[in-house]
Amino acid sequence: MTPYIVLAICACFSGVTTVLFGFGGGFVVVPLLYRLLLAVDGPHGAAGRHAMQIAVATSTCVMIFSAWFATLRHRRAGHIDWRQARPLLPGIACGAMVGAAAAAAVNGAWLRWAFVLYLGITILDCVCRAGFLARPAPRARAPSRAESMLLGGAVGAVAAFLGVGGSVMTVPLMRRRGLDMVRATALANPLSLPVGVAGAAAYAALAWRGGPALGAWHLGYVDLRALAVLVAGSWCGIRLGSPCIGRLPDGLYAKVYLGLLVAVLLAMAVT
């Protein structure tokens, strides 16, 4: 089985998790593409030496398409609360540019372990702190514009730095604001769009700065062939997963989301 067939199959799965749980592109694509680049090019080849940066940059570009497709699906179903999303969007876009620039500057091994550490902290927070596994009462006070800008900036920077979208931060956040899992995960998709656009623009701009020579079919750190395969696979997965939106009980929905985070953490830690 060629690497691109493997990518297509896994991209289909990531499309299902994107539309149902608000994540998929980064949490599935980054570990998978990282492994494939090392297997195909070896740890000492040009792509192998920059495998983590390529995986993160390509995942960030995929995010534009997958988040857009999933947003349209949830919008038609009436699951997106735009009052919660709009205040965060400007900060997320600004933070994404900072995160992308930082990811390109650090060692790939450090980037990989930052990914693992971030996942581990998130899982512990969801398990140990009240408000995720059980739906809490909504907060009375809405965050100020300055608070939303700062929070959005943090989400955007981390998301673009790791290539995972903002779902791992925004879904727990929206749960603690009182949203059910369907609406919390639905919001993760429009909130990932500015991460994808701003982050992808920053990674593509690296081509003009004399980035590493990765060969044909690369734009900066973005692997264009992998991008095309991943977008097509994600679209198929989103169509397959859409009929299942809202079918799981809220408590089970939260536990499945958490279980998926644990699975990705283990896959990345043992790479």
C-alpha positions in Angstrom: 0.0 0.0 0.0 1.5 3.3 -1.1 2.0 6.1 1.4 -0.7 8.3 -0.4 -3.3 5.5 -0.1 -2.6 5.3 3.6 -2.9 9.1 3.8 -6.2 9.0 2.0 -7.7 6.3 4.3 -6.6 8.1 7.4 -7.8 11.5 6.1 -11.2 10.0 5.7 -11.2 9.0 9.3 -10.0 12.4 10.3 -12.9 13.9 8.3 -15.3 11.9 10.5 -13.6 13.1 13.7 -13.6 16.7 12.4 -17.3 16.9 11.8 -18.2 14.9 15.0 -15.6 16.1 17.5 -14.2 19.3 16.1 -10.7 17.9 15.6 -9.1 15.5 13.2 -6.8 17.2 10.7 -4.0 17.9 13.2 -4.5 15.2 15.7 -4.6 12.5 13.0 -2.5 14.1 10.2 0.5 15.3 12.2 1.5 11.9 13.7 0.7 10.1 10.5 2.5 12.4 8.1 5.4 12.6 10.5 5.8 8.8 10.5 5.4 8.5 6.7 8.0 11.2 6.0 10.5 9.4 8.2 9.7 6.0 6.6 9.9 7.3 3.0 12.8 9.8 3.3 14.7 8.5 6.4 15.7 10.6 9.3 18.7 12.0 7.5 17.0 13.1 4.2 15.8 16.7 3.7 12.2 15.9 4.3 13.1 13.5 7.2 15.1 16.2 9.0 12.1 18.6 8.8 9.4 15.9 9.1 7.7 17.6 12.1 7.6 21.0 10.5 6.3 19.6 7.2 3.6 17.6 9.0 2.5 20.7 11.0 2.5 23.0 8.0 0.6 20.6 5.8 -1.9 19.9 8.6 -2.5 23.6 9.0 -3.3 24.0 5.3 -5.7 21.0 5.4 -7.4 22.7 8.3 -8.7 25.4 6.0 -10.7 23.0 3.9 -11.8 20.5 6.5 -12.9 23.2 9.0 -14.8 25.0 6.2 -16.6 21.8 5.1 -17.5 20.9 8.7 -18.6 24.4 9.5 -21.1 24.3 6.6 -22.5 21.0 7.8 -23.0 22.3 11.4 -24.4 25.6 10.2 -27.1 23.8 8.2 -27.9 21.8 11.3 -28.1 25.0 13.5 -25.4 24.0 15.9 -23.1 27.0 15.7 -23.5 29.8 18.3 -21.9 32.7 16.5 -22.1 34.9 19.7 -19.5 32.6 21.3 -17.3 32.4 18.2 -17.0 36.0 16.9 -15.1 37.6 19.8 -12.4 35.0 19.6 -11.8 35.2 15.8 -9.4 38.2 15.6 -7.2 37.1 18.4 -7.0 33.5 16.9 -5.9 34.9 13.5 -3.1 37.1 15.1 -1.9 34.3 17.4 -1.8 31.8 14.5 0.8 33.9 12.7 3.0 34.0 15.8 2.6 30.2 16.3 3.5 29.4 12.7 6.7 31.5 12.8 7.7 29.9 16.1 7.1 26.3 14.8 9.4 27.0 11.8 12.2 28.2 14.0 12.4 25.4 16.5 14.0 21.9 16.3 11.6 19.2 15.0 12.2 17.0 18.1 11.2 19.8 20.4 8.1 20.4 18.3 7.1 16.8 18.6 7.5 16.7 22.4 5.6 20.0 22.7 2.8 18.3 20.9 2.9 15.3 23.3 3.2 17.6 26.4 0.3 19.8 25.4 -2.0 16.8 24.8 -1.1 15.3 28.2 -1.9 18.5 30.0 -5.2 18.8 28.2 -6.2 15.3 29.0 -5.4 15.7 32.7 -7.3 19.0 32.8 -10.4 17.4 31.3 -10.3 14.5 33.7 -9.3 16.3 36.9 -11.1 19.7 36.6 -14.9 19.9 36.8 -16.8 21.0 33.8 -15.8 18.8 30.9 -17.1 15.2 31.5 -20.3 16.6 33.0 -21.9 19.6 31.5 -21.7 22.6 33.8 -24.1 25.5 34.3 -23.4 28.4 32.0 -21.3 31.3 33.4 -23.2 34.4 34.2 -20.6 36.9 33.0 -19.4 36.9 29.4 -15.7 37.6 28.8 -14.7 41.2 27.9 -13.4 42.1 24.5 -9.8 42.2 25.8 -10.2 38.8 27.5 -11.5 37.3 24.3 -8.6 38.8 22.3 -6.0 37.4 24.7 -7.7 34.0 24.9 -8.0 33.9 21.1 -4.4 34.8 20.7 -3.3 32.0 23.0 -5.6 29.5 21.1 -4.3 30.6 17.7 -0.6 30.6 18.7 -0.7 27.1 20.2 -2.9 25.7 17.4 -0.7 26.9 14.6 2.5 26.0 16.5 1.3 22.4 16.7 -0.8 22.3 13.6 -3.8 20.9 15.4 -6.5 23.6 15.1 -8.0 25.1 18.2 -10.4 22.4 19.2 -8.4 21.0 22.1 -8.6 24.4 23.8 -12.0 25.6 22.5 -14.0 22.5 23.2 -13.2 22.4 27.0 -13.6 26.2 27.1 -17.1 26.0 25.6 -18.0 23.1 27.8 -17.2 25.2 30.8 -19.4 28.0 29.4 -22.3 25.6 29.6 -22.5 24.3 26.0 -23.4 20.7 25.2 -20.8 18.6 23.3 -22.6 18.9 19.9 -22.4 22.8 20.1 -19.0 22.9 21.7 -17.4 20.6 19.0 -19.3 22.4 16.3 -17.8 25.7 17.3 -14.3 24.2 17.0 -14.6 24.3 13.2 -15.2 28.0 12.5 -12.7 28.8 15.2 -10.1 26.7 13.3 -10.6 28.6 10.1 -8.5 31.7 11.0 -5.8 29.3 12.3 -5.6 27.6 9.0 -5.6 30.7 6.9 -3.1 32.7 8.9 -0.9 29.8 9.7 -0.8 28.5 6.1 0.0 32.0 4.8 2.9 32.2 7.3 4.3 28.8 6.3 4.0 29.5 2.6 5.9 32.8 3.0 8.8 30.7 4.2 9.4 29.8 0.5 10.4 33.4 -0.1 12.9 33.4 2.8 15.1 30.6 1.4 13.7 27.8 3.5 15.2 24.2 3.3 15.4 22.6 -0.1 12.7 20.0 0.1 12.3 19.3 -3.6 9.4 19.6 -6.0 5.8 19.7 -4.8 6.7 21.7 -1.7 5.6 25.3 -0.9 7.7 26.3 2.0 7.2 23.5 4.5 3.8 22.5 2.9 3.8 19.1 1.0 1.4 19.9 -1.8 0.8 16.3 -2.9 -0.1 15.2 0.6 -2.3 18.3 1.0 -4.4 17.3 -2.1 -4.8 13.7 -0.9 -5.7 14.8 2.7 -8.3 17.4 1.5 -10.0 14.8 -0.7 -10.0 12.2 2.0 -11.3 14.6 4.7 -14.2 15.7 2.4 -15.3 12.1 2.0 -15.0 11.5 5.8 -17.0 14.6 6.6 -19.8 13.4 4.3 -19.8 10.0 5.9 -19.8 11.3 9.5 -22.4 14.1 9.0 -25.5 11.8 9.5 -24.2 10.9 13.0 -24.0 14.4 14.3 -25.9 14.7 17.6 -26.7 11.0 17.9 -24.5 10.3 21.0 -25.6 11.2 24.6 -23.7 14.2 25.9 -21.8 12.3 28.6 -20.7 9.6 26.2 -19.8 12.2 23.6 -17.4 13.8 26.1 -15.8 10.4 27.0 -15.3 9.4 23.4 -13.7 12.8 22.7 -11.3 12.3 25.6 -10.6 8.7 24.5 -9.5 10.0 21.1 -7.1 12.5 22.7 -5.5 9.6 24.7 -5.2 7.5 21.5 -3.4 10.3 19.7 -1.1 11.0 22.6 0.0 7.4 22.8 0.5 7.2 19.0 2.7 10.3 19.0 4.6 9.4 22.2 5.8 6.0 20.9 6.8 7.2 17.4 
